Amino acid sequence: MMEGMRSQSVLLTLVALSACFMIWVLTTSSSPPAVVSFSSIDCSLKIPSSAPLCPAACSLLEPRPASFTANRLDLSLRQRFVDGMLDVNAMGLATFTNAGVSATWVPMNGFIVAMLSHYQRLWGISGAAGEIGVHWADYFIPIAITARQDELLWVLDVFEQQEKNVDRSGQGDYNIFMSRCSTLSLHEGNLLVSKMASTEMTTGRLCVLVPQRFRFLSIDGGHSRGTVYSDLAFAECQLADGGIAAVDDYSHAYWPGVHEGVVSYFNDHPDSRLAPFLLANNKLYITTKTHHLRWLHAMTHEEFWDTGCLSRPFCIEAPGKNGGNFAKFQLAGSGIAVAEHRHFNLTVAHQKWSAWLDAI
């Protein structure tokens, strides 16, 4: 008898659940529910759960600019900027000496942008360049001077709307930003500017606003887990094959949300088209899986890590490089090269920087 009562209870429960499901279907939409896959997963804080992560507008983007013309900047101004990087206070650019961050932060990260852009030119990779969270242009200017004229430049920042800067990561100022850009003849007519929080932008809207895939995208806006997680969707949807997304403060002890956001994103999206390949000078560099091995090989064989290295016994480690192995140097299932907490010869870096920019 008890067994019969249990069976009847289970049956009634199933009937009730079925009825609830039918009511939900009838009251939501006449179309069948979407299949849950990576392309339809919600991007947290950015788009409704019913919308695809990478909407149709992003699939229509041109893979590369239609033509190549000379760099938009006067070569003498560009060289003056690079020469000034031997003095970390040049052009009023900020230096960082707190929390163990070297005062060479600005010139070394600018140098790495030029190095990566140099390889992209060799491999025929092109596209827009931009930054989420430009602050006062400390990192954006080194990015902008690598751009050719047909490559769009885009920036996003809350600027004076500091009430949207919920974690107080930086304090943007539009007038200071434009003043610094103007020293290199970059004016409002040269830039696409979004004055908002990145969580107010959607992937579809950005793909319409910037109708090119990104060759280089810096992610340096909000430093919380949710914002970093959300910002990676821009790279997911709009990064060109072989393009690079540079995530700032990945190694910063005082911004653990950045590390958590990156790891959470890759854990939640095992079929992501993105793969990290380099950790250097407090930034994690991410590319597409189509070019991951090429980038990893290029970084482990770049001579600068030897000729410009002041740290001992070496400046870079990676799987198969300087005793590194995949068990140690991997993130999200991809091997990475690590050149973190190292010291470099700025004179050698300056020489390489100038040569690479001339080739761009």
C-alpha positions as CSV (number, residue, x, y, z in Angstrom):
1,M,0.0,0.0,0.0
2,M,2.8,2.4,0.9
3,E,4.5,1.7,-2.4
4,G,1.2,2.6,-4.2
5,M,1.0,5.9,-2.4
6,R,4.6,6.7,-3.3
7,S,3.9,6.0,-7.0
8,Q,0.8,8.2,-6.9
9,S,2.7,11.0,-5.3
10,V,5.4,10.9,-7.9
11,L,2.8,10.8,-10.7
12,L,1.1,13.9,-9.3
13,T,4.4,15.7,-9.0
14,L,5.2,15.0,-12.7
15,V,1.8,16.2,-13.8
16,A,2.2,19.4,-11.9
17,L,5.6,20.0,-13.3
18,S,4.4,19.4,-16.8
19,A,1.5,21.8,-16.4
20,C,3.9,24.5,-15.1
21,F,6.1,24.0,-18.1
22,M,3.2,24.3,-20.6
23,I,2.0,27.5,-18.9
24,W,5.5,28.9,-19.2
25,V,5.7,28.1,-22.9
26,L,2.3,29.6,-23.7
27,T,3.0,32.8,-21.7
28,T,6.4,33.5,-23.1
29,S,6.7,33.0,-26.9
30,S,5.1,31.1,-29.6
31,S,8.6,30.2,-31.0
32,P,10.5,27.3,-29.6
33,P,13.1,28.0,-26.9
34,A,16.6,28.5,-28.2
35,V,19.1,25.8,-27.9
36,V,21.6,26.6,-25.1
37,S,25.1,26.7,-26.6
38,F,28.1,29.0,-26.3
39,S,26.7,31.4,-28.9
40,S,23.5,32.0,-26.9
41,I,25.0,32.2,-23.4
42,D,24.3,35.5,-21.6
43,C,27.3,37.8,-21.3
44,S,26.4,39.0,-17.7
45,L,25.5,42.6,-17.3
46,K,25.6,43.3,-21.0
47,I,22.7,41.7,-23.0
48,P,19.5,39.9,-22.3
49,S,19.8,36.1,-21.8
50,S,17.7,35.5,-24.9
51,A,20.2,37.4,-27.1
52,P,23.2,35.6,-28.6
53,L,26.6,36.5,-27.3
54,C,27.8,37.5,-30.7
55,P,24.9,38.9,-32.7
56,A,24.5,39.0,-36.4
57,A,26.1,42.5,-36.7
58,C,29.4,41.0,-35.6
59,S,29.4,38.2,-38.1
60,L,29.1,40.8,-40.9
61,L,32.3,42.7,-40.0
62,E,35.0,43.0,-42.6
63,P,37.9,40.8,-41.5
64,R,40.4,43.5,-42.4
65,P,40.5,47.1,-43.7
66,A,40.0,47.4,-47.5
67,S,43.4,48.9,-48.0
68,F,46.6,50.0,-46.2
69,T,47.9,53.5,-46.2
70,A,50.7,55.2,-44.2
71,N,50.4,55.7,-40.5
72,R,48.1,58.6,-39.6
73,L,50.7,60.3,-37.4
74,D,53.6,62.5,-38.4
75,L,56.7,60.3,-38.1
76,S,58.6,63.0,-36.3
77,L,55.9,63.3,-33.6
78,R,55.8,59.5,-33.2
79,Q,59.6,59.3,-32.8
80,R,59.5,62.1,-30.3
81,F,57.1,60.2,-28.2
82,V,59.3,57.0,-28.3
83,D,62.4,59.1,-27.6
84,G,60.7,60.6,-24.6
85,M,60.0,57.2,-23.2
86,L,63.6,57.0,-22.0
87,D,62.3,59.5,-19.4
88,V,59.3,58.0,-17.7
89,N,58.0,61.4,-16.9
90,A,58.0,62.5,-20.6
91,M,54.8,64.2,-21.8
92,G,53.4,64.0,-18.3
93,L,52.6,60.3,-18.6
94,A,51.9,58.7,-15.2
95,T,54.4,56.4,-13.5
96,F,53.5,53.6,-11.1
97,T,55.7,52.9,-8.1
98,N,53.2,51.6,-5.6
99,A,52.2,47.9,-5.1
100,G,55.5,46.7,-6.5
101,V,54.8,48.0,-10.1
102,S,58.0,49.2,-11.7
103,A,58.3,52.9,-12.7
104,T,59.1,51.6,-16.2
105,W,55.5,50.5,-16.6
106,V,54.6,53.0,-19.3
107,P,57.6,52.6,-21.6
108,M,57.8,48.8,-21.3
109,N,54.1,48.3,-22.0
110,G,54.4,50.7,-25.0
111,F,57.3,48.7,-26.2
112,I,55.4,45.4,-26.0
113,V,52.6,46.9,-28.0
114,A,55.1,47.8,-30.7
115,M,56.6,44.4,-30.6
116,L,53.3,42.6,-31.0
117,S,52.1,45.0,-33.7
118,H,55.4,44.3,-35.6
119,Y,54.5,40.6,-35.7
120,Q,51.0,41.3,-36.8
121,R,52.3,43.3,-39.7
122,L,54.6,40.5,-40.7
123,W,51.6,38.1,-40.7
124,G,49.2,40.4,-42.5
125,I,46.9,41.0,-39.5
126,S,45.1,44.3,-39.4
127,G,42.0,46.0,-38.0
128,A,40.8,48.5,-35.5
129,A,42.7,49.4,-32.3
130,G,41.1,50.6,-29.1
131,E,40.9,50.6,-25.4
132,I,38.2,50.1,-22.7
133,G,39.2,52.5,-19.8
134,V,41.6,55.0,-21.3
135,H,42.1,57.1,-18.2
136,W,44.6,59.8,-19.3
137,A,45.9,58.0,-22.5
138,D,48.9,56.4,-20.8
139,Y,48.5,53.2,-22.7
140,F,46.3,54.3,-25.5
141,I,48.9,56.5,-27.1
142,P,51.4,53.6,-27.5
143,I,48.5,51.7,-29.1
144,A,47.5,54.6,-31.4
145,I,51.0,55.1,-32.8
146,T,50.9,51.6,-34.2
147,A,47.7,52.1,-36.2
148,R,47.6,52.7,-39.9
149,Q,45.3,55.2,-41.4
150,D,42.6,52.7,-42.4
151,E,42.5,51.2,-39.0
152,L,39.8,52.8,-36.8
153,L,40.7,54.1,-33.3
154,W,38.1,53.6,-30.6
155,V,38.0,54.4,-26.9
156,L,35.5,53.9,-24.1
157,D,35.6,55.5,-20.7
158,V,33.2,57.0,-18.1
159,F,35.5,60.1,-18.0
160,E,33.7,62.6,-15.8
161,Q,30.8,60.3,-15.0
162,Q,32.7,58.9,-12.0
163,E,29.5,57.7,-10.3
164,K,29.7,54.9,-12.8
165,N,33.2,54.0,-11.7
166,V,31.9,51.7,-9.0
167,D,35.2,50.1,-8.0
168,R,37.2,53.4,-8.4
169,S,39.7,51.9,-10.8
170,G,41.2,55.0,-12.3
171,Q,39.8,58.5,-12.7
172,G,39.3,59.4,-16.4
173,D,39.3,63.0,-17.6
174,Y,38.2,63.7,-21.1
175,N,40.0,67.0,-21.4
176,I,43.3,65.6,-20.2
177,F,42.9,62.6,-22.4
178,M,42.3,64.7,-25.5
179,S,45.1,67.1,-24.6
180,R,47.6,64.3,-24.5
181,C,46.3,62.8,-27.7
182,S,46.7,66.2,-29.4
183,T,50.4,66.2,-28.8
184,L,50.5,63.5,-31.5
185,S,48.0,65.3,-33.7
186,L,45.2,63.0,-32.7
187,H,42.0,65.0,-32.4
188,E,38.3,64.2,-32.0
189,G,37.9,63.8,-35.7
190,N,40.4,60.9,-35.6
191,L,38.7,59.0,-32.8
192,L,35.5,57.1,-32.1
193,V,34.7,57.9,-28.5
194,S,32.1,56.2,-26.2
195,K,31.5,58.1,-23.0
196,M,30.0,55.4,-20.9
197,A,30.7,52.4,-18.7
198,S,31.5,49.2,-20.7
199,T,28.5,47.5,-19.1
200,E,26.3,50.0,-21.0
201,M,27.7,48.9,-24.3
202,T,26.6,45.7,-26.0
203,T,28.5,43.6,-28.4
204,G,26.0,44.2,-31.2
205,R,26.2,48.0,-30.7
206,L,30.0,48.0,-30.8
207,C,30.1,46.0,-33.9
208,V,27.9,48.6,-35.6
209,L,29.9,51.5,-34.1
210,V,33.3,50.1,-35.0
211,P,32.7,48.2,-38.3
212,Q,36.1,46.5,-38.2
213,R,37.4,43.6,-36.3
214,F,40.0,44.6,-33.7
215,R,43.7,44.0,-34.3
216,F,44.5,45.3,-30.8
217,L,42.0,45.8,-27.9
218,S,43.1,46.9,-24.4
219,I,40.7,45.9,-21.6
220,D,41.4,48.3,-18.6
221,G,38.0,49.5,-17.5
222,G,36.2,48.2,-14.4
223,H,38.3,45.8,-12.4
224,S,35.6,43.7,-10.8
225,R,35.0,40.1,-11.7
226,G,31.7,40.9,-13.4
227,T,33.0,43.7,-15.5
228,V,36.1,42.0,-16.7
229,Y,34.0,38.9,-17.5
230,S,31.6,41.0,-19.5
231,D,34.4,43.0,-21.3
232,L,35.9,39.8,-22.6
233,A,32.8,39.3,-24.8
234,F,33.9,42.3,-26.9
235,A,37.1,40.4,-27.7
236,E,35.2,37.1,-28.2
237,C,32.9,38.7,-30.8
238,Q,35.1,41.3,-32.5
239,L,38.8,40.3,-32.3
240,A,40.3,39.6,-35.7
241,D,42.0,36.2,-36.1
242,G,45.5,36.7,-34.6
243,G,44.3,40.0,-33.0
244,I,45.2,40.7,-29.4
245,A,43.2,41.6,-26.3
246,A,45.5,43.0,-23.5
247,V,43.9,42.6,-20.0
248,D,45.5,45.0,-17.5
249,D,46.3,44.3,-13.9
250,Y,46.0,40.5,-14.2
251,S,48.9,40.2,-11.8
252,H,48.0,43.1,-9.5
253,A,47.6,42.0,-5.9
254,Y,45.3,44.8,-5.2
255,W,42.8,44.0,-8.0
256,P,42.0,40.3,-7.6
257,G,38.8,40.8,-9.5
258,V,40.6,41.0,-12.8
259,H,42.2,37.5,-12.3
260,E,38.9,36.1,-11.1
261,G,37.0,37.6,-14.1
262,V,39.4,36.1,-16.6
263,V,39.5,32.6,-15.0
264,S,35.7,32.6,-14.6
265,Y,35.2,33.5,-18.2
266,F,37.3,30.7,-19.6
267,N,35.9,28.2,-17.1
268,D,32.4,29.1,-18.2
269,H,33.2,29.1,-22.0
270,P,35.5,26.1,-22.7
271,D,34.7,26.5,-26.4
272,S,35.7,30.2,-26.5
273,R,37.7,31.2,-29.6
274,L,40.2,33.0,-27.3
275,A,43.4,31.8,-25.8
276,P,46.0,33.5,-23.6
277,F,49.6,33.4,-24.7
278,L,51.7,35.9,-22.8
279,L,51.8,37.4,-19.3
280,A,54.2,40.4,-19.1
281,N,54.5,43.6,-17.1
282,N,51.1,43.2,-15.4
283,K,49.1,42.5,-18.6
284,L,47.7,39.2,-19.9
285,Y,47.7,39.0,-23.7
286,I,45.0,37.0,-25.3
287,T,44.7,36.0,-29.0
288,T,42.5,33.7,-31.0
289,K,43.0,29.9,-31.0
290,T,43.7,30.1,-34.7
291,H,47.0,31.9,-34.0
292,H,47.8,30.8,-30.4
293,L,50.7,28.5,-31.3
294,R,52.2,31.0,-33.7
295,W,52.1,33.7,-31.0
296,L,53.6,31.4,-28.4
297,H,56.4,30.4,-30.7
298,A,57.1,34.0,-31.7
299,M,57.3,35.1,-28.0
300,T,59.6,32.3,-26.9
301,H,61.9,32.9,-29.8
302,E,62.0,36.8,-29.6
303,E,65.6,37.8,-29.1
304,F,64.8,40.8,-27.0
305,W,64.0,38.7,-24.0
306,D,67.7,37.7,-24.0
307,T,69.4,40.9,-25.4
308,G,67.4,43.3,-23.3
309,C,67.1,41.4,-20.1
310,L,68.6,42.6,-16.9
311,S,67.1,40.0,-14.7
312,R,68.9,36.7,-14.0
313,P,69.0,33.9,-15.0
314,F,66.5,34.8,-17.7
315,C,63.5,37.1,-18.5
316,I,60.9,34.7,-20.0
317,E,59.7,31.2,-19.3
318,A,57.3,29.1,-21.2
319,P,56.6,25.4,-22.1
320,G,59.9,24.3,-23.6
321,K,61.7,27.6,-22.8
322,N,64.2,28.0,-20.0
323,G,63.0,24.9,-18.2
324,G,59.3,25.7,-18.4
325,N,56.7,23.0,-18.9
326,F,53.0,22.9,-19.8
327,A,51.9,21.8,-16.4
328,K,53.2,25.0,-14.9
329,F,52.7,27.6,-17.7
330,Q,49.2,27.1,-18.9
331,L,45.9,29.0,-18.5
332,A,42.5,27.9,-19.8
333,G,44.1,24.9,-21.4
334,S,46.6,27.0,-23.4
335,G,50.3,27.3,-23.0
336,I,51.5,30.8,-22.0
337,A,54.9,32.6,-21.9
338,V,55.6,34.5,-18.7
339,A,57.9,37.6,-18.5
340,E,56.5,39.0,-15.3
341,H,58.4,40.9,-12.5
342,R,61.5,41.3,-14.7
343,H,63.8,44.2,-15.4
344,F,64.8,45.3,-18.9
345,N,67.4,47.6,-20.5
346,L,65.3,50.6,-21.7
347,T,68.0,51.7,-24.1
348,V,67.8,48.4,-26.0
349,A,64.0,48.5,-25.8
350,H,64.0,52.0,-27.3
351,Q,66.2,50.9,-30.2
352,K,63.9,48.0,-31.0
353,W,60.8,50.1,-30.5
354,S,62.0,52.7,-33.0
355,A,62.9,50.0,-35.6
356,W,59.6,48.2,-35.2
357,L,57.5,51.4,-35.6
358,D,59.5,52.3,-38.7
359,A,58.4,49.0,-40.2
360,I,54.8,49.5,-39.3
